[in-house]
Amino acid sequence: MNKLTLGIRLPVEIVLHALYYDKLKLRSGADDQPDADAIRSQLQSDVSLVRENEALRSELMKMKLYVSDMQKNQGSSTKGIAAAAPTATGSRKHTFFSSMSKTLGKLNPFKHGSKDTFHIDDNIGVDITKPRRRRFSIS
């Protein structure tokens, strides 16, 4: 079947390639049938290569989109996990200042506080029912 009857548009390079060889054939005056068959087979192979190339390019674009979506999803899921982890465990990221503050807190000579709040244990977590350890106002 003819490509024009099917309504398939050929790339410009292939059309120019076919026209060039037709022009060469007309100039040489040779009206040999084998040359026309060779040109036709070459044209058909070029068309099949162009179709394969287009299919591969579309497949490549699909794969690129798939990979970028995977990276976005993986990035957002790791950010979500990283954001959810400190709130779920209550732990903080250990930095230089936090470790120094903890060390200096252990060396604090006033750690035990005043005598009236001495009975409150430091190792127990915050309990709302117990009073806070603070000095009472003198004024």
Backbone as CSV, one residue per row, in Angstrom:
resi,resn,N_x,N_y,N_z,CA_x,CA_y,CA_z,C_x,C_y,C_z
1,MET,0.835,-1.188,0.000,0.000,0.000,0.000,0.876,1.246,0.000
2,ASN,0.351,2.249,-0.562,1.050,3.512,-0.611,0.864,4.246,0.714
3,LYS,1.915,4.913,1.172,1.854,5.618,2.459,0.860,6.773,2.412
4,LEU,0.713,7.376,1.236,-0.205,8.503,1.139,-1.651,8.055,1.282
5,THR,-1.959,6.849,0.811,-3.331,6.365,0.946,-3.654,6.038,2.393
6,LEU,-2.627,5.670,3.169,-2.850,5.371,4.579,-2.917,6.638,5.427
7,GLY,-2.457,7.748,4.872,-2.490,8.996,5.615,-1.337,9.121,6.599
8,ILE,-0.296,8.328,6.421,0.859,8.383,7.315,1.829,9.429,6.774
9,ARG,2.222,10.331,7.623,3.161,11.370,7.205,4.577,10.888,7.437
10,LEU,5.414,11.052,6.441,6.806,10.642,6.539,7.655,11.826,6.978
11,PRO,8.731,11.557,7.692,9.641,12.646,8.059,10.269,13.280,6.821
12,VAL,10.634,14.532,6.956,11.156,15.311,5.838,12.435,14.700,5.286
13,GLU,13.300,14.176,6.152,14.569,13.624,5.682,14.347,12.458,4.731
14,ILE,13.375,11.617,5.034,13.125,10.447,4.195,12.543,10.872,2.853
15,VAL,11.650,11.852,2.875,11.067,12.339,1.626,12.145,12.968,0.755
16,LEU,13.002,13.776,1.371,14.092,14.390,0.613,15.052,13.337,0.084
17,HIS,15.305,12.319,0.866,16.177,11.217,0.451,15.599,10.530,-0.789
18,ALA,14.306,10.242,-0.772,13.660,9.575,-1.909,13.651,10.476,-3.138
19,LEU,13.355,11.773,-2.937,13.345,12.698,-4.068,14.735,12.854,-4.676
20,TYR,15.755,12.854,-3.848,17.127,12.976,-4.336,17.477,11.793,-5.237
21,TYR,17.153,10.583,-4.795,17.477,9.411,-5.612,16.615,9.351,-6.877
22,ASP,15.382,9.808,-6.801,14.556,9.875,-8.012,15.149,10.857,-9.014
23,LYS,15.631,11.990,-8.514,16.240,12.989,-9.389,17.515,12.442,-10.021
24,LEU,18.330,11.730,-9.223,19.542,11.121,-9.779,19.198,10.093,-10.854
25,LYS,18.171,9.339,-10.625,17.767,8.313,-11.585,17.291,8.955,-12.886
26,LEU,16.536,10.058,-12.787,16.065,10.740,-13.988,17.218,11.371,-14.763
27,ARG,18.206,11.923,-14.065,19.350,12.541,-14.730,20.201,11.505,-15.456
28,SER,20.377,10.364,-14.827,21.222,9.341,-15.447,20.515,8.693,-16.634
29,GLY,19.208,8.799,-16.694,18.462,8.241,-17.810,18.240,6.754,-17.674
30,ALA,18.741,6.184,-16.632,18.558,4.750,-16.439,17.193,4.524,-15.834
31,ASP,16.459,3.657,-16.447,15.121,3.356,-15.958,15.078,1.903,-15.527
32,ASP,16.133,1.502,-14.825,16.236,0.110,-14.407,15.303,-0.155,-13.239
33,GLN,14.656,-1.270,-13.271,13.733,-1.668,-12.214,14.473,-2.073,-10.936
34,PRO,15.634,-2.759,-10.963,16.307,-3.145,-9.720,16.706,-1.942,-8.863
35,ASP,17.095,-0.835,-9.505,17.462,0.347,-8.730,16.252,0.914,-7.990
36,ALA,15.111,0.914,-8.645,13.893,1.404,-8.011,13.513,0.498,-6.843
37,ASP,13.700,-0.807,-7.007,13.403,-1.731,-5.911,14.363,-1.517,-4.745
38,ALA,15.622,-1.270,-5.056,16.605,-1.026,-4.000,16.277,0.257,-3.244
39,ILE,15.874,1.276,-3.996,15.513,2.544,-3.361,14.266,2.365,-2.502
40,ARG,13.290,1.620,-3.016,12.062,1.383,-2.271,12.355,0.613,-0.984
41,SER,13.209,-0.408,-1.078,13.544,-1.177,0.127,14.321,-0.317,1.125
42,GLN,15.200,0.535,0.592,15.942,1.451,1.471,14.987,2.421,2.159
43,LEU,14.022,2.915,1.406,13.037,3.832,1.964,12.193,3.143,3.034
44,GLN,11.792,1.904,2.779,11.002,1.168,3.763,11.805,0.893,5.035
45,SER,13.087,0.572,4.868,13.913,0.344,6.059,14.112,1.639,6.835
46,ASP,14.244,2.758,6.096,14.363,4.049,6.773,13.092,4.382,7.551
47,VAL,11.946,4.104,6.956,10.673,4.368,7.625,10.551,3.509,8.877
48,SER,10.933,2.241,8.772,10.840,1.369,9.949,11.800,1.829,11.046
49,LEU,12.979,2.299,10.644,13.923,2.813,11.638,13.393,4.081,12.308
50,VAL,12.740,4.934,11.545,12.176,6.156,12.119,11.075,5.806,13.110
51,ARG,10.223,4.841,12.761,9.161,4.427,13.686,9.748,3.836,14.963
52,GLU,10.764,3.005,14.792,11.406,2.411,15.972,12.038,3.494,16.841
53,ASN,12.656,4.471,16.187,13.280,5.578,16.914,12.231,6.366,17.698
54,GLU,11.081,6.633,17.080,10.012,7.357,17.773,9.482,6.550,18.952
55,ALA,9.346,5.236,18.763,8.866,4.385,19.856,9.862,4.379,21.011
56,LEU,11.142,4.311,20.676,12.166,4.315,21.723,12.212,5.653,22.451
57,ARG,12.036,6.735,21.712,12.030,8.053,22.364,10.842,8.194,23.308
58,SER,9.680,7.721,22.872,8.513,7.810,23.755,8.706,6.920,24.981
59,GLU,9.298,5.744,24.793,9.581,4.861,25.929,10.584,5.510,26.888
60,LEU,11.581,6.189,26.323,12.574,6.879,27.144,11.928,7.999,27.950
61,MET,11.022,8.754,27.334,10.335,9.821,28.057,9.465,9.250,29.170
62,LYS,8.799,8.126,28.907,7.987,7.490,29.945,8.856,7.053,31.115
63,MET,10.015,6.479,30.809,10.912,6.023,31.871,11.463,7.203,32.669
64,LYS,11.784,8.304,31.983,12.276,9.485,32.690,11.207,10.036,33.633
65,LEU,9.970,10.090,33.166,8.880,10.553,34.022,8.678,9.618,35.204
66,TYR,8.778,8.321,34.950,8.608,7.336,36.018,9.699,7.494,37.073
67,VAL,10.941,7.678,36.621,12.055,7.834,37.559,11.911,9.130,38.351
68,SER,11.529,10.210,37.681,11.373,11.480,38.406,10.226,11.395,39.414
69,ASP,9.137,10.707,39.058,8.042,10.512,40.016,8.494,9.677,41.199
70,MET,9.284,8.642,40.937,9.788,7.803,42.023,10.687,8.614,42.954
71,GLN,11.528,9.477,42.363,12.411,10.295,43.189,11.607,11.293,44.013
72,LYS,10.570,11.875,43.423,9.735,12.812,44.172,9.016,12.099,45.304
73,ASN,8.454,10.930,45.006,7.746,10.174,46.037,8.694,9.708,47.126
74,GLN,9.882,9.271,46.731,10.855,8.812,47.718,11.337,9.982,48.558
75,GLY,11.556,11.126,47.928,11.986,12.311,48.667,10.924,12.784,49.631
76,SER,9.672,12.790,49.195,8.605,13.240,50.090,8.349,12.228,51.189
77,SER,8.503,10.931,50.889,8.279,9.928,51.937,9.407,9.959,52.960
78,THR,10.644,10.188,52.529,11.732,10.269,53.505,11.622,11.545,54.321
79,LYS,11.155,12.623,53.706,10.946,13.850,54.474,9.821,13.656,55.467
80,GLY,8.768,12.965,55.046,7.652,12.694,55.947,8.076,11.813,57.091
81,ILE,8.894,10.809,56.819,9.383,9.924,57.875,10.316,10.689,58.800
82,ALA,11.178,11.516,58.219,12.104,12.282,59.046,11.352,13.297,59.901
83,ALA,10.284,13.873,59.369,9.515,14.841,60.145,8.671,14.144,61.198
84,ALA,8.192,12.948,60.908,7.339,12.235,61.853,8.147,11.558,62.955
85,ALA,9.377,11.192,62.685,10.176,10.448,63.661,10.447,11.244,64.937
86,PRO,10.876,12.511,64.882,11.121,13.223,66.133,9.852,13.453,66.935
87,THR,8.739,13.666,66.281,7.515,13.892,67.029,7.016,12.606,67.652
88,ALA,7.241,11.488,66.982,6.763,10.217,67.520,7.632,9.765,68.687
89,THR,8.948,9.899,68.571,9.838,9.427,69.624,10.120,10.504,70.652
90,GLY,9.973,11.766,70.280,10.233,12.847,71.213,11.720,13.152,71.335
91,SER,12.551,12.484,70.578,13.989,12.728,70.668,14.360,13.880,69.750
92,ARG,15.474,14.517,70.083,15.946,15.616,69.269,17.258,15.221,68.629
93,LYS,17.626,15.935,67.620,18.891,15.683,66.962,20.008,16.204,67.862
94,HIS,21.007,15.386,68.094,22.100,15.776,68.980,23.057,16.687,68.228
95,THR,23.206,17.885,68.745,24.133,18.839,68.161,25.208,19.158,69.185
96,PHE,26.160,19.939,68.768,27.257,20.313,69.649,26.735,21.083,70.858
97,PHE,25.840,22.042,70.618,25.346,22.867,71.713,24.485,22.073,72.686
98,SER,23.684,21.146,72.157,22.853,20.363,73.071,23.714,19.439,73.924
99,SER,24.773,18.871,73.334,25.645,18.003,74.135,26.430,18.819,75.165
100,MET,26.863,20.030,74.792,27.577,20.879,75.749,26.642,21.321,76.867
101,SER,25.410,21.645,76.538,24.444,22.057,77.552,24.174,20.927,78.533
102,LYS,24.065,19.723,78.009,23.830,18.568,78.876,25.025,18.335,79.796
103,THR,26.229,18.453,79.247,27.444,18.256,80.045,27.566,19.321,81.121
104,LEU,27.326,20.575,80.751,27.405,21.651,81.738,26.304,21.520,82.782
105,GLY,25.153,20.997,82.399,24.072,20.773,83.353,24.447,19.736,84.392
106,LYS,25.228,18.745,83.999,25.671,17.725,84.954,26.691,18.293,85.934
107,LEU,27.453,19.281,85.469,28.478,19.881,86.323,27.937,21.032,87.174
108,ASN,26.677,21.348,87.083,26.070,22.476,87.780,26.102,22.244,89.295
109,PRO,26.740,23.142,90.066,26.776,22.956,91.526,25.422,23.238,92.184
110,PHE,24.543,23.950,91.505,23.240,24.280,92.070,22.161,23.316,91.590
111,LYS,22.557,22.155,91.183,21.642,21.191,90.601,20.558,20.748,91.580
112,HIS,20.909,20.585,92.815,19.962,20.036,93.770,18.902,21.041,94.191
113,GLY,19.071,22.300,93.905,18.046,23.299,94.143,17.908,23.659,95.604
114,SER,16.778,24.262,95.926,16.547,24.710,97.299,16.078,23.545,98.160
115,LYS,16.108,23.781,99.467,15.776,22.709,100.405,14.299,22.340,100.366
116,ASP,13.434,23.274,100.024,12.008,22.975,100.059,11.538,22.146,98.859
117,THR,12.327,22.064,97.780,11.963,21.216,96.643,12.946,20.065,96.480
118,PHE,13.697,19.748,97.497,14.726,18.721,97.434,14.133,17.325,97.242
119,HIS,12.904,17.095,97.702,12.291,15.775,97.633,11.862,15.380,96.212
120,ILE,11.842,16.313,95.249,11.433,16.012,93.872,12.618,15.402,93.135
121,ASP,12.405,14.245,92.516,13.472,13.520,91.829,13.666,14.102,90.429
122,ASP,14.937,14.276,90.011,15.248,14.811,88.689,15.026,13.791,87.580
123,ASN,15.194,12.528,87.852,15.149,11.507,86.809,13.736,11.198,86.328
124,ILE,12.734,11.573,87.087,11.355,11.318,86.690,10.937,12.384,85.691
125,GLY,10.129,11.978,84.674,9.654,12.922,83.670,8.745,13.961,84.275
126,VAL,8.323,14.915,83.490,7.484,16.007,83.957,6.126,15.445,84.364
127,ASP,5.727,15.769,85.576,4.433,15.324,86.081,3.637,16.560,86.458
128,ILE,2.440,16.663,85.949,1.638,17.864,86.161,1.188,17.982,87.612
129,THR,1.009,16.875,88.298,0.497,16.922,89.670,1.533,17.425,90.656
130,LYS,2.826,17.296,90.353,3.875,17.745,91.275,4.249,19.185,90.965
131,PRO,4.662,19.939,91.955,5.044,21.334,91.713,6.369,21.403,90.957
132,ARG,6.562,22.508,90.293,7.815,22.731,89.589,8.906,23.078,90.577
133,ARG,10.123,22.743,90.200,11.254,23.103,91.049,11.640,24.537,90.740
134,ARG,11.297,25.431,91.607,11.679,26.824,91.431,11.770,27.488,92.795
135,ARG,12.471,28.567,92.831,12.601,29.298,94.088,11.324,30.058,94.366
136,PHE,11.026,30.155,95.627,9.852,30.915,96.013,10.245,32.372,96.181
137,SER,9.364,33.247,95.814,9.641,34.671,95.873,9.710,35.137,97.328
138,ILE,10.680,35.978,97.613,10.855,36.504,98.963,10.021,37.760,99.138
139,SER,9.786,38.493,98.097,9.089,39.768,98.218,7.631,39.645,98.488
